[in-house]
């Protein structure tokens, strides 16, 4: 009996991600993404997980932590990286769907 692990599947990158609540972003397909803090060895990285979160629970206010530390929006640039509202570029490190959950890791590029 072969017990294969579920395979990772590459996903299409959202065109836009706009902040819509504390630690929540909404993409151009009206899907919500939860921002999760990541501990790294010095590079600024963020993990975004696509979650089913009813839009009526989203508030237009943001938490002080989210609004001061996270971009209010990202826009896909040249299909390979994101540009934020401050003009900084974020490299797409990882974007897959595993075990039914879509995840994306973005890393702030040093030359931003």
Phi and psi restraints in degrees (range 20) as a CNS / XPLOR table:
assign (resid 1 and name C) (resid 2 and name N)
       (resid 2 and name CA) (resid 2 and name C) 1.0 -96.8 20.0 2
assign (resid 2 and name N) (resid 2 and name CA)
       (resid 2 and name C) (resid 3 and name N) 1.0 120.3 20.0 2
assign (resid 2 and name C) (resid 3 and name N)
       (resid 3 and name CA) (resid 3 and name C) 1.0 -105.9 20.0 2
assign (resid 3 and name N) (resid 3 and name CA)
       (resid 3 and name C) (resid 4 and name N) 1.0 76.5 20.0 2
assign (resid 3 and name C) (resid 4 and name N)
       (resid 4 and name CA) (resid 4 and name C) 1.0 -71.4 20.0 2
assign (resid 4 and name N) (resid 4 and name CA)
       (resid 4 and name C) (resid 5 and name N) 1.0 142.1 20.0 2
assign (resid 4 and name C) (resid 5 and name N)
       (resid 5 and name CA) (resid 5 and name C) 1.0 -75.8 20.0 2
assign (resid 5 and name N) (resid 5 and name CA)
       (resid 5 and name C) (resid 6 and name N) 1.0 150.3 20.0 2
assign (resid 5 and name C) (resid 6 and name N)
       (resid 6 and name CA) (resid 6 and name C) 1.0 -60.5 20.0 2
assign (resid 6 and name N) (resid 6 and name CA)
       (resid 6 and name C) (resid 7 and name N) 1.0 133.6 20.0 2
assign (resid 6 and name C) (resid 7 and name N)
       (resid 7 and name CA) (resid 7 and name C) 1.0 -81.2 20.0 2
assign (resid 7 and name N) (resid 7 and name CA)
       (resid 7 and name C) (resid 8 and name N) 1.0 150.6 20.0 2
assign (resid 7 and name C) (resid 8 and name N)
       (resid 8 and name CA) (resid 8 and name C) 1.0 -81.1 20.0 2
assign (resid 8 and name N) (resid 8 and name CA)
       (resid 8 and name C) (resid 9 and name N) 1.0 142.3 20.0 2
assign (resid 8 and name C) (resid 9 and name N)
       (resid 9 and name CA) (resid 9 and name C) 1.0 -124.4 20.0 2
assign (resid 9 and name N) (resid 9 and name CA)
       (resid 9 and name C) (resid 10 and name N) 1.0 125.5 20.0 2
assign (resid 9 and name C) (resid 10 and name N)
       (resid 10 and name CA) (resid 10 and name C) 1.0 -69.7 20.0 2
assign (resid 10 and name N) (resid 10 and name CA)
       (resid 10 and name C) (resid 11 and name N) 1.0 144.4 20.0 2
assign (resid 10 and name C) (resid 11 and name N)
       (resid 11 and name CA) (resid 11 and name C) 1.0 -117.2 20.0 2
assign (resid 11 and name N) (resid 11 and name CA)
       (resid 11 and name C) (resid 12 and name N) 1.0 160.2 20.0 2
assign (resid 11 and name C) (resid 12 and name N)
       (resid 12 and name CA) (resid 12 and name C) 1.0 -73.9 20.0 2
assign (resid 12 and name N) (resid 12 and name CA)
       (resid 12 and name C) (resid 13 and name N) 1.0 137.3 20.0 2
assign (resid 12 and name C) (resid 13 and name N)
       (resid 13 and name CA) (resid 13 and name C) 1.0 -76.5 20.0 2
assign (resid 13 and name N) (resid 13 and name CA)
       (resid 13 and name C) (resid 14 and name N) 1.0 137.3 20.0 2
assign (resid 13 and name C) (resid 14 and name N)
       (resid 14 and name CA) (resid 14 and name C) 1.0 -61.3 20.0 2
assign (resid 14 and name N) (resid 14 and name CA)
       (resid 14 and name C) (resid 15 and name N) 1.0 145.8 20.0 2
assign (resid 14 and name C) (resid 15 and name N)
       (resid 15 and name CA) (resid 15 and name C) 1.0 -73.8 20.0 2
assign (resid 15 and name N) (resid 15 and name CA)
       (resid 15 and name C) (resid 16 and name N) 1.0 -45.4 20.0 2
assign (resid 15 and name C) (resid 16 and name N)
       (resid 16 and name CA) (resid 16 and name C) 1.0 -130.2 20.0 2
assign (resid 16 and name N) (resid 16 and name CA)
       (resid 16 and name C) (resid 17 and name N) 1.0 146.3 20.0 2
assign (resid 16 and name C) (resid 17 and name N)
       (resid 17 and name CA) (resid 17 and name C) 1.0 -131.2 20.0 2
assign (resid 17 and name N) (resid 17 and name CA)
       (resid 17 and name C) (resid 18 and name N) 1.0 116.2 20.0 2
assign (resid 17 and name C) (resid 18 and name N)
       (resid 18 and name CA) (resid 18 and name C) 1.0 -116.6 20.0 2
assign (resid 18 and name N) (resid 18 and name CA)
       (resid 18 and name C) (resid 19 and name N) 1.0 135.7 20.0 2
assign (resid 18 and name C) (resid 19 and name N)
       (resid 19 and name CA) (resid 19 and name C) 1.0 -64.3 20.0 2
assign (resid 19 and name N) (resid 19 and name CA)
       (resid 19 and name C) (resid 20 and name N) 1.0 135.9 20.0 2
assign (resid 19 and name C) (resid 20 and name N)
       (resid 20 and name CA) (resid 20 and name C) 1.0 -133.8 20.0 2
assign (resid 20 and name N) (resid 20 and name CA)
       (resid 20 and name C) (resid 21 and name N) 1.0 1.3 20.0 2
assign (resid 20 and name C) (resid 21 and name N)
       (resid 21 and name CA) (resid 21 and name C) 1.0 174.6 20.0 2
assign (resid 21 and name N) (resid 21 and name CA)
       (resid 21 and name C) (resid 22 and name N) 1.0 176.8 20.0 2
assign (resid 21 and name C) (resid 22 and name N)
       (resid 22 and name CA) (resid 22 and name C) 1.0 -56.6 20.0 2
assign (resid 22 and name N) (resid 22 and name CA)
       (resid 22 and name C) (resid 23 and name N) 1.0 116.1 20.0 2
assign (resid 22 and name C) (resid 23 and name N)
       (resid 23 and name CA) (resid 23 and name C) 1.0 62.1 20.0 2
assign (resid 23 and name N) (resid 23 and name CA)
       (resid 23 and name C) (resid 24 and name N) 1.0 18.8 20.0 2
assign (resid 23 and name C) (resid 24 and name N)
       (resid 24 and name CA) (resid 24 and name C) 1.0 -121.4 20.0 2
assign (resid 24 and name N) (resid 24 and name CA)
       (resid 24 and name C) (resid 25 and name N) 1.0 138.5 20.0 2
assign (resid 24 and name C) (resid 25 and name N)
       (resid 25 and name CA) (resid 25 and name C) 1.0 -122.9 20.0 2
assign (resid 25 and name N) (resid 25 and name CA)
       (resid 25 and name C) (resid 26 and name N) 1.0 154.0 20.0 2
assign (resid 25 and name C) (resid 26 and name N)
       (resid 26 and name CA) (resid 26 and name C) 1.0 -120.8 20.0 2
assign (resid 26 and name N) (resid 26 and name CA)
       (resid 26 and name C) (resid 27 and name N) 1.0 135.3 20.0 2
assign (resid 26 and name C) (resid 27 and name N)
       (resid 27 and name CA) (resid 27 and name C) 1.0 -94.5 20.0 2
assign (resid 27 and name N) (resid 27 and name CA)
       (resid 27 and name C) (resid 28 and name N) 1.0 -179.3 20.0 2
assign (resid 27 and name C) (resid 28 and name N)
       (resid 28 and name CA) (resid 28 and name C) 1.0 -68.0 20.0 2
assign (resid 28 and name N) (resid 28 and name CA)
       (resid 28 and name C) (resid 29 and name N) 1.0 -12.1 20.0 2
assign (resid 28 and name C) (resid 29 and name N)
       (resid 29 and name CA) (resid 29 and name C) 1.0 -102.8 20.0 2
assign (resid 29 and name N) (resid 29 and name CA)
       (resid 29 and name C) (resid 30 and name N) 1.0 16.2 20.0 2
assign (resid 29 and name C) (resid 30 and name N)
       (resid 30 and name CA) (resid 30 and name C) 1.0 63.3 20.0 2
assign (resid 30 and name N) (resid 30 and name CA)
       (resid 30 and name C) (resid 31 and name N) 1.0 27.7 20.0 2
assign (resid 30 and name C) (resid 31 and name N)
       (resid 31 and name CA) (resid 31 and name C) 1.0 -94.4 20.0 2
assign (resid 31 and name N) (resid 31 and name CA)
       (resid 31 and name C) (resid 32 and name N) 1.0 146.9 20.0 2
assign (resid 31 and name C) (resid 32 and name N)
       (resid 32 and name CA) (resid 32 and name C) 1.0 -98.5 20.0 2
assign (resid 32 and name N) (resid 32 and name CA)
       (resid 32 and name C) (resid 33 and name N) 1.0 145.9 20.0 2
assign (resid 32 and name C) (resid 33 and name N)
       (resid 33 and name CA) (resid 33 and name C) 1.0 -127.2 20.0 2
assign (resid 33 and name N) (resid 33 and name CA)
       (resid 33 and name C) (resid 34 and name N) 1.0 128.9 20.0 2
assign (resid 33 and name C) (resid 34 and name N)
       (resid 34 and name CA) (resid 34 and name C) 1.0 -92.3 20.0 2
assign (resid 34 and name N) (resid 34 and name CA)
       (resid 34 and name C) (resid 35 and name N) 1.0 130.0 20.0 2
assign (resid 34 and name C) (resid 35 and name N)
       (resid 35 and name CA) (resid 35 and name C) 1.0 -86.3 20.0 2
assign (resid 35 and name N) (resid 35 and name CA)
       (resid 35 and name C) (resid 36 and name N) 1.0 128.9 20.0 2
assign (resid 35 and name C) (resid 36 and name N)
       (resid 36 and name CA) (resid 36 and name C) 1.0 -119.7 20.0 2
assign (resid 36 and name N) (resid 36 and name CA)
       (resid 36 and name C) (resid 37 and name N) 1.0 135.0 20.0 2
assign (resid 36 and name C) (resid 37 and name N)
       (resid 37 and name CA) (resid 37 and name C) 1.0 -68.3 20.0 2
assign (resid 37 and name N) (resid 37 and name CA)
       (resid 37 and name C) (resid 38 and name N) 1.0 144.1 20.0 2
assign (resid 37 and name C) (resid 38 and name N)
       (resid 38 and name CA) (resid 38 and name C) 1.0 -126.0 20.0 2
assign (resid 38 and name N) (resid 38 and name CA)
       (resid 38 and name C) (resid 39 and name N) 1.0 134.9 20.0 2
assign (resid 38 and name C) (resid 39 and name N)
       (resid 39 and name CA) (resid 39 and name C) 1.0 -91.1 20.0 2
assign (resid 39 and name N) (resid 39 and name CA)
       (resid 39 and name C) (resid 40 and name N) 1.0 123.3 20.0 2
assign (resid 39 and name C) (resid 40 and name N)
       (resid 40 and name CA) (resid 40 and name C) 1.0 -129.7 20.0 2
assign (resid 40 and name N) (resid 40 and name CA)
       (resid 40 and name C) (resid 41 and name N) 1.0 172.6 20.0 2
assign (resid 40 and name C) (resid 41 and name N)
       (resid 41 and name CA) (resid 41 and name C) 1.0 -82.9 20.0 2
assign (resid 41 and name N) (resid 41 and name CA)
       (resid 41 and name C) (resid 42 and name N) 1.0 26.7 20.0 2
assign (resid 41 and name C) (resid 42 and name N)
       (resid 42 and name CA) (resid 42 and name C) 1.0 132.3 20.0 2
assign (resid 42 and name N) (resid 42 and name CA)
       (resid 42 and name C) (resid 43 and name N) 1.0 -32.1 20.0 2
assign (resid 42 and name C) (resid 43 and name N)
       (resid 43 and name CA) (resid 43 and name C) 1.0 -78.9 20.0 2
assign (resid 43 and name N) (resid 43 and name CA)
       (resid 43 and name C) (resid 44 and name N) 1.0 136.5 20.0 2
assign (resid 43 and name C) (resid 44 and name N)
       (resid 44 and name CA) (resid 44 and name C) 1.0 -78.8 20.0 2
assign (resid 44 and name N) (resid 44 and name CA)
       (resid 44 and name C) (resid 45 and name N) 1.0 114.0 20.0 2
assign (resid 44 and name C) (resid 45 and name N)
       (resid 45 and name CA) (resid 45 and name C) 1.0 -127.6 20.0 2
assign (resid 45 and name N) (resid 45 and name CA)
       (resid 45 and name C) (resid 46 and name N) 1.0 149.1 20.0 2
assign (resid 45 and name C) (resid 46 and name N)
       (resid 46 and name CA) (resid 46 and name C) 1.0 -129.8 20.0 2
assign (resid 46 and name N) (resid 46 and name CA)
       (resid 46 and name C) (resid 47 and name N) 1.0 145.7 20.0 2
assign (resid 46 and name C) (resid 47 and name N)
       (resid 47 and name CA) (resid 47 and name C) 1.0 -110.6 20.0 2
assign (resid 47 and name N) (resid 47 and name CA)
       (resid 47 and name C) (resid 48 and name N) 1.0 132.8 20.0 2
assign (resid 47 and name C) (resid 48 and name N)
       (resid 48 and name CA) (resid 48 and name C) 1.0 -118.6 20.0 2
assign (resid 48 and name N) (resid 48 and name CA)
       (resid 48 and name C) (resid 49 and name N) 1.0 129.9 20.0 2
assign (resid 48 and name C) (resid 49 and name N)
       (resid 49 and name CA) (resid 49 and name C) 1.0 -118.5 20.0 2
assign (resid 49 and name N) (resid 49 and name CA)
       (resid 49 and name C) (resid 50 and name N) 1.0 128.3 20.0 2
assign (resid 49 and name C) (resid 50 and name N)
       (resid 50 and name CA) (resid 50 and name C) 1.0 -74.8 20.0 2
assign (resid 50 and name N) (resid 50 and name CA)
       (resid 50 and name C) (resid 51 and name N) 1.0 124.4 20.0 2
assign (resid 50 and name C) (resid 51 and name N)
       (resid 51 and name CA) (resid 51 and name C) 1.0 -129.2 20.0 2
assign (resid 51 and name N) (resid 51 and name CA)
       (resid 51 and name C) (resid 52 and name N) 1.0 150.4 20.0 2
assign (resid 51 and name C) (resid 52 and name N)
       (resid 52 and name CA) (resid 52 and name C) 1.0 -84.7 20.0 2
assign (resid 52 and name N) (resid 52 and name CA)
       (resid 52 and name C) (resid 53 and name N) 1.0 106.7 20.0 2
assign (resid 52 and name C) (resid 53 and name N)
       (resid 53 and name CA) (resid 53 and name C) 1.0 -132.3 20.0 2
assign (resid 53 and name N) (resid 53 and name CA)
       (resid 53 and name C) (resid 54 and name N) 1.0 112.8 20.0 2
assign (resid 53 and name C) (resid 54 and name N)
       (resid 54 and name CA) (resid 54 and name C) 1.0 -54.8 20.0 2
assign (resid 54 and name N) (resid 54 and name CA)
       (resid 54 and name C) (resid 55 and name N) 1.0 132.2 20.0 2
assign (resid 54 and name C) (resid 55 and name N)
       (resid 55 and name CA) (resid 55 and name C) 1.0 -61.5 20.0 2
assign (resid 55 and name N) (resid 55 and name CA)
       (resid 55 and name C) (resid 56 and name N) 1.0 -26.1 20.0 2
assign (resid 55 and name C) (resid 56 and name N)
       (resid 56 and name CA) (resid 56 and name C) 1.0 -69.0 20.0 2
assign (resid 56 and name N) (resid 56 and name CA)
       (resid 56 and name C) (resid 57 and name N) 1.0 -14.8 20.0 2
assign (resid 56 and name C) (resid 57 and name N)
       (resid 57 and name CA) (resid 57 and name C) 1.0 -89.0 20.0 2
assign (resid 57 and name N) (resid 57 and name CA)
       (resid 57 and name C) (resid 58 and name N) 1.0 -12.8 20.0 2
assign (resid 57 and name C) (resid 58 and name N)
       (resid 58 and name CA) (resid 58 and name C) 1.0 -74.3 20.0 2
assign (resid 58 and name N) (resid 58 and name CA)
       (resid 58 and name C) (resid 59 and name N) 1.0 140.4 20.0 2
assign (resid 58 and name C) (resid 59 and name N)
       (resid 59 and name CA) (resid 59 and name C) 1.0 -113.7 20.0 2
assign (resid 59 and name N) (resid 59 and name CA)
       (resid 59 and name C) (resid 60 and name N) 1.0 154.5 20.0 2
assign (resid 59 and name C) (resid 60 and name N)
       (resid 60 and name CA) (resid 60 and name C) 1.0 -80.1 20.0 2
assign (resid 60 and name N) (resid 60 and name CA)
       (resid 60 and name C) (resid 61 and name N) 1.0 -10.1 20.0 2
assign (resid 60 and name C) (resid 61 and name N)
       (resid 61 and name CA) (resid 61 and name C) 1.0 -86.2 20.0 2
assign (resid 61 and name N) (resid 61 and name CA)
       (resid 61 and name C) (resid 62 and name N) 1.0 154.2 20.0 2
assign (resid 61 and name C) (resid 62 and name N)
       (resid 62 and name CA) (resid 62 and name C) 1.0 -120.7 20.0 2
assign (resid 62 and name N) (resid 62 and name CA)
       (resid 62 and name C) (resid 63 and name N) 1.0 155.8 20.0 2
assign (resid 62 and name C) (resid 63 and name N)
       (resid 63 and name CA) (resid 63 and name C) 1.0 -71.9 20.0 2
assign (resid 63 and name N) (resid 63 and name CA)
       (resid 63 and name C) (resid 64 and name N) 1.0 151.7 20.0 2
assign (resid 63 and name C) (resid 64 and name N)
       (resid 64 and name CA) (resid 64 and name C) 1.0 -55.9 20.0 2
assign (resid 64 and name N) (resid 64 and name CA)
       (resid 64 and name C) (resid 65 and name N) 1.0 -37.9 20.0 2
assign (resid 64 and name C) (resid 65 and name N)
       (resid 65 and name CA) (resid 65 and name C) 1.0 -63.9 20.0 2
assign (resid 65 and name N) (resid 65 and name CA)
       (resid 65 and name C) (resid 66 and name N) 1.0 -49.6 20.0 2
assign (resid 65 and name C) (resid 66 and name N)
       (resid 66 and name CA) (resid 66 and name C) 1.0 -64.1 20.0 2
assign (resid 66 and name N) (resid 66 and name CA)
       (resid 66 and name C) (resid 67 and name N) 1.0 -45.9 20.0 2
assign (resid 66 and name C) (resid 67 and name N)
       (resid 67 and name CA) (resid 67 and name C) 1.0 -69.4 20.0 2
assign (resid 67 and name N) (resid 67 and name CA)
       (resid 67 and name C) (resid 68 and name N) 1.0 -26.6 20.0 2
assign (resid 67 and name C) (resid 68 and name N)
       (resid 68 and name CA) (resid 68 and name C) 1.0 -91.8 20.0 2
assign (resid 68 and name N) (resid 68 and name CA)
       (resid 68 and name C) (resid 69 and name N) 1.0 -21.3 20.0 2
assign (resid 68 and name C) (resid 69 and name N)
       (resid 69 and name CA) (resid 69 and name C) 1.0 -111.8 20.0 2
assign (resid 69 and name N) (resid 69 and name CA)
       (resid 69 and name C) (resid 70 and name N) 1.0 -17.3 20.0 2
assign (resid 69 and name C) (resid 70 and name N)
       (resid 70 and name CA) (resid 70 and name C) 1.0 -117.3 20.0 2
assign (resid 70 and name N) (resid 70 and name CA)
       (resid 70 and name C) (resid 71 and name N) 1.0 146.5 20.0 2
assign (resid 70 and name C) (resid 71 and name N)
       (resid 71 and name CA) (resid 71 and name C) 1.0 -61.9 20.0 2
assign (resid 71 and name N) (resid 71 and name CA)
       (resid 71 and name C) (resid 72 and name N) 1.0 147.7 20.0 2
assign (resid 71 and name C) (resid 72 and name N)
       (resid 72 and name CA) (resid 72 and name C) 1.0 -76.9 20.0 2
assign (resid 72 and name N) (resid 72 and name CA)
       (resid 72 and name C) (resid 73 and name N) 1.0 -19.1 20.0 2
assign (resid 72 and name C) (resid 73 and name N)
       (resid 73 and name CA) (resid 73 and name C) 1.0 -160.2 20.0 2
assign (resid 73 and name N) (resid 73 and name CA)
       (resid 73 and name C) (resid 74 and name N) 1.0 156.5 20.0 2
assign (resid 73 and name C) (resid 74 and name N)
       (resid 74 and name CA) (resid 74 and name C) 1.0 -127.8 20.0 2
assign (resid 74 and name N) (resid 74 and name CA)
       (resid 74 and name C) (resid 75 and name N) 1.0 147.3 20.0 2
assign (resid 74 and name C) (resid 75 and name N)
       (resid 75 and name CA) (resid 75 and name C) 1.0 -131.1 20.0 2
assign (resid 75 and name N) (resid 75 and name CA)
       (resid 75 and name C) (resid 76 and name N) 1.0 133.0 20.0 2
assign (resid 75 and name C) (resid 76 and name N)
       (resid 76 and name CA) (resid 76 and name C) 1.0 -63.4 20.0 2
assign (resid 76 and name N) (resid 76 and name CA)
       (resid 76 and name C) (resid 77 and name N) 1.0 132.0 20.0 2
assign (resid 76 and name C) (resid 77 and name N)
       (resid 77 and name CA) (resid 77 and name C) 1.0 -124.2 20.0 2
assign (resid 77 and name N) (resid 77 and name CA)
       (resid 77 and name C) (resid 78 and name N) 1.0 119.9 20.0 2
assign (resid 77 and name C) (resid 78 and name N)
       (resid 78 and name CA) (resid 78 and name C) 1.0 58.2 20.0 2
assign (resid 78 and name N) (resid 78 and name CA)
       (resid 78 and name C) (resid 79 and name N) 1.0 17.5 20.0 2
assign (resid 78 and name C) (resid 79 and name N)
       (resid 79 and name CA) (resid 79 and name C) 1.0 72.7 20.0 2
assign (resid 79 and name N) (resid 79 and name CA)
       (resid 79 and name C) (resid 80 and name N) 1.0 1.6 20.0 2
assign (resid 79 and name C) (resid 80 and name N)
       (resid 80 and name CA) (resid 80 and name C) 1.0 -127.1 20.0 2
assign (resid 80 and name N) (resid 80 and name CA)
       (resid 80 and name C) (resid 81 and name N) 1.0 -8.0 20.0 2
assign (resid 80 and name C) (resid 81 and name N)
       (resid 81 and name CA) (resid 81 and name C) 1.0 -155.9 20.0 2
assign (resid 81 and name N) (resid 81 and name CA)
       (resid 81 and name C) (resid 82 and name N) 1.0 168.5 20.0 2
assign (resid 81 and name C) (resid 82 and name N)
       (resid 82 and name CA) (resid 82 and name C) 1.0 -112.5 20.0 2
assign (resid 82 and name N) (resid 82 and name CA)
       (resid 82 and name C) (resid 83 and name N) 1.0 145.9 20.0 2
assign (resid 82 and name C) (resid 83 and name N)
       (resid 83 and name CA) (resid 83 and name C) 1.0 -110.4 20.0 2
assign (resid 83 and name N) (resid 83 and name CA)
       (resid 83 and name C) (resid 84 and name N) 1.0 130.0 20.0 2
assign (resid 83 and name C) (resid 84 and name N)
       (resid 84 and name CA) (resid 84 and name C) 1.0 -99.1 20.0 2
assign (resid 84 and name N) (resid 84 and name CA)
       (resid 84 and name C) (resid 85 and name N) 1.0 178.5 20.0 2
assign (resid 84 and name C) (resid 85 and name N)
       (resid 85 and name CA) (resid 85 and name C) 1.0 -65.3 20.0 2
assign (resid 85 and name N) (resid 85 and name CA)
       (resid 85 and name C) (resid 86 and name N) 1.0 -17.0 20.0 2
assign (resid 85 and name C) (resid 86 and name N)
       (resid 86 and name CA) (resid 86 and name C) 1.0 -92.3 20.0 2
assign (resid 86 and name N) (resid 86 and name CA)
       (resid 86 and name C) (resid 87 and name N) 1.0 -1.5 20.0 2
assign (resid 86 and name C) (resid 87 and name N)
       (resid 87 and name CA) (resid 87 and name C) 1.0 86.1 20.0 2
assign (resid 87 and name N) (resid 87 and name CA)
       (resid 87 and name C) (resid 88 and name N) 1.0 13.4 20.0 2
assign (resid 87 and name C) (resid 88 and name N)
       (resid 88 and name CA) (resid 88 and name C) 1.0 -90.9 20.0 2
assign (resid 88 and name N) (resid 88 and name CA)
       (resid 88 and name C) (resid 89 and name N) 1.0 145.2 20.0 2
assign (resid 88 and name C) (resid 89 and name N)
       (resid 89 and name CA) (resid 89 and name C) 1.0 -100.3 20.0 2
assign (resid 89 and name N) (resid 89 and name CA)
       (resid 89 and name C) (resid 90 and name N) 1.0 140.3 20.0 2
assign (resid 89 and name C) (resid 90 and name N)
       (resid 90 and name CA) (resid 90 and name C) 1.0 -122.8 20.0 2
assign (resid 90 and name N) (resid 90 and name CA)
       (resid 90 and name C) (resid 91 and name N) 1.0 122.5 20.0 2
assign (resid 90 and name C) (resid 91 and name N)
       (resid 91 and name CA) (resid 91 and name C) 1.0 -77.5 20.0 2
assign (resid 91 and name N) (resid 91 and name CA)
       (resid 91 and name C) (resid 92 and name N) 1.0 139.2 20.0 2
assign (resid 91 and name C) (resid 92 and name N)
       (resid 92 and name CA) (resid 92 and name C) 1.0 -83.5 20.0 2
assign (resid 92 and name N) (resid 92 and name CA)
       (resid 92 and name C) (resid 93 and name N) 1.0 106.5 20.0 2
assign (resid 92 and name C) (resid 93 and name N)
       (resid 93 and name CA) (resid 93 and name C) 1.0 -80.6 20.0 2
assign (resid 93 and name N) (resid 93 and name CA)
       (resid 93 and name C) (resid 94 and name N) 1.0 -39.3 20.0 2
assign (resid 93 and name C) (resid 94 and name N)
       (resid 94 and name CA) (resid 94 and name C) 1.0 -157.2 20.0 2
assign (resid 94 and name N) (resid 94 and name CA)
       (resid 94 and name C) (resid 95 and name N) 1.0 130.5 20.0 2
assign (resid 94 and name C) (resid 95 and name N)
       (resid 95 and name CA) (resid 95 and name C) 1.0 -149.2 20.0 2
assign (resid 95 and name N) (resid 95 and name CA)
       (resid 95 and name C) (resid 96 and name N) 1.0 103.1 20.0 2
assign (resid 95 and name C) (resid 96 and name N)
       (resid 96 and name CA) (resid 96 and name C) 1.0 -140.6 20.0 2
assign (resid 96 and name N) (resid 96 and name CA)
       (resid 96 and name C) (resid 97 and name N) 1.0 166.9 20.0 2
assign (resid 96 and name C) (resid 97 and name N)
       (resid 97 and name CA) (resid 97 and name C) 1.0 -116.4 20.0 2
assign (resid 97 and name N) (resid 97 and name CA)
       (resid 97 and name C) (resid 98 and name N) 1.0 118.1 20.0 2
assign (resid 97 and name C) (resid 98 and name N)
       (resid 98 and name CA) (resid 98 and name C) 1.0 -131.3 20.0 2
assign (resid 98 and name N) (resid 98 and name CA)
       (resid 98 and name C) (resid 99 and name N) 1.0 133.6 20.0 2
assign (resid 98 and name C) (resid 99 and name N)
       (resid 99 and name CA) (resid 99 and name C) 1.0 53.5 20.0 2
assign (resid 99 and name N) (resid 99 and name CA)
       (resid 99 and name C) (resid 100 and name N) 1.0 36.7 20.0 2
assign (resid 99 and name C) (resid 100 and name N)
       (resid 100 and name CA) (resid 100 and name C) 1.0 82.1 20.0 2
assign (resid 100 and name N) (resid 100 and name CA)
       (resid 100 and name C) (resid 101 and name N) 1.0 0.7 20.0 2
assign (resid 100 and name C) (resid 101 and name N)
       (resid 101 and name CA) (resid 101 and name C) 1.0 -114.8 20.0 2
assign (resid 101 and name N) (resid 101 and name CA)
       (resid 101 and name C) (resid 102 and name N) 1.0 124.2 20.0 2
assign (resid 101 and name C) (resid 102 and name N)
       (resid 102 and name CA) (resid 102 and name C) 1.0 -84.9 20.0 2
assign (resid 102 and name N) (resid 102 and name CA)
       (resid 102 and name C) (resid 103 and name N) 1.0 129.2 20.0 2
assign (resid 102 and name C) (resid 103 and name N)
       (resid 103 and name CA) (resid 103 and name C) 1.0 -131.6 20.0 2
assign (resid 103 and name N) (resid 103 and name CA)
       (resid 103 and name C) (resid 104 and name N) 1.0 145.4 20.0 2
assign (resid 103 and name C) (resid 104 and name N)
       (resid 104 and name CA) (resid 104 and name C) 1.0 -140.7 20.0 2
assign (resid 104 and name N) (resid 104 and name CA)
       (resid 104 and name C) (resid 105 and name N) 1.0 134.6 20.0 2
assign (resid 104 and name C) (resid 105 and name N)
       (resid 105 and name CA) (resid 105 and name C) 1.0 -114.0 20.0 2
assign (resid 105 and name N) (resid 105 and name CA)
       (resid 105 and name C) (resid 106 and name N) 1.0 127.0 20.0 2
assign (resid 105 and name C) (resid 106 and name N)
       (resid 106 and name CA) (resid 106 and name C) 1.0 -114.5 20.0 2
assign (resid 106 and name N) (resid 106 and name CA)
       (resid 106 and name C) (resid 107 and name N) 1.0 143.2 20.0 2
assign (resid 106 and name C) (resid 107 and name N)
       (resid 107 and name CA) (resid 107 and name C) 1.0 -127.3 20.0 2
assign (resid 107 and name N) (resid 107 and name CA)
       (resid 107 and name C) (resid 108 and name N) 1.0 130.5 20.0 2
assign (resid 107 and name C) (resid 108 and name N)
       (resid 108 and name CA) (resid 108 and name C) 1.0 -65.5 20.0 2
assign (resid 108 and name N) (resid 108 and name CA)
       (resid 108 and name C) (resid 109 and name N) 1.0 127.0 20.0 2
assign (resid 108 and name C) (resid 109 and name N)
       (resid 109 and name CA) (resid 109 and name C) 1.0 -79.3 20.0 2
assign (resid 109 and name N) (resid 109 and name CA)
       (resid 109 and name C) (resid 110 and name N) 1.0 138.3 20.0 2
assign (resid 109 and name C) (resid 110 and name N)
       (resid 110 and name CA) (resid 110 and name C) 1.0 -59.0 20.0 2
assign (resid 110 and name N) (resid 110 and name CA)
       (resid 110 and name C) (resid 111 and name N) 1.0 -34.7 20.0 2
assign (resid 110 and name C) (resid 111 and name N)
       (resid 111 and name CA) (resid 111 and name C) 1.0 -87.1 20.0 2
assign (resid 111 and name N) (resid 111 and name CA)
       (resid 111 and name C) (resid 112 and name N) 1.0 13.0 20.0 2
